Amino acid sequence: MRVIFMGTPDFSVPVLEALVNSGHDVVAVYSQPPRPAGRGKKDRPSPVQARAEALGLPVHHPVSVRNAEAQAVFARHDADIAVVVAYGLILPQVILDAPKLGCLNIHASLLPRWRGAAPIHRAIMAGDAETGVCIMQMEAGLDTGPVLLREATPIGVAETTGALHDRLSAMGAALVVEALARLPELTPEVQPEIGVTYAAKIDKAEARVDWDRPAAEVANHICGLSPFPGAWCDVAGERVKLHVAEVIAGDAAAGTVLGGFDIACATGAVRITRAQRPGKKVMDAADVLRGLDLGDAVA
């Protein structure tokens, strides 16, 4: 097929590679414009743009696809289908209608649960036992389109958003290639109205750990915000990011240090196994504690 690919972050890169490797003709790649990054704040291309250029594919990065000029350029590619994953712009109906077979979206949840911007974070933070990937026909609503294929996967104990992100990216790449190969035989499944939840964008204000919550919720919060933005607590005036935690037994006032990097919660306790001090790399808890005294409690 003649495919337009639309994506921006690292999550999208394996999908682009899978489309190329499966023999489809990727006639254009759309990505968010380069953004200032690094110490020099120089414009840096998105991961998708960088990979597409390395593959010799033509790249477009319009600020908007809502103007007539951008829409005309899009239509001139004469695509059979568009594959969209974490592109970052809402597509108007004229764009959705331009490819002969419409637009397919890869969404990292089991729709209709966790529509929206941060489905991987929210699934872990909510303590979901499983999540997955859906291949969805795009329509004007937010992740409301009918689903062509879905694949579920369990969320591991103490699995972080970073680890789950990589697994779901690979799953999505394989599943969309399957969807394109089987497209004529697939029956779109309308999403049920029951079970709809929304995965709001992660706000850094959510990152501080609340030890007055049950241990399971605290562990899910920590793992769900790892690696970004990183849940944190105050240790003697120092903001320490907590990246991986597991639930353990414990009975003490919330925030009490039980020994090592074991912290009491409202009920039970958590063991921090990976953490990060300001200006340092993420390290195993034992290495962090060599230069950090937790004292009797954290906040």
Order of alpha helices (4+ residues) and beta strands (2+ residues): beta-alpha-beta-beta-beta-alpha-beta-alpha-beta-alpha-beta-beta-alpha-beta-beta-alpha-beta-alpha-beta-beta-beta-beta-beta-beta-alpha
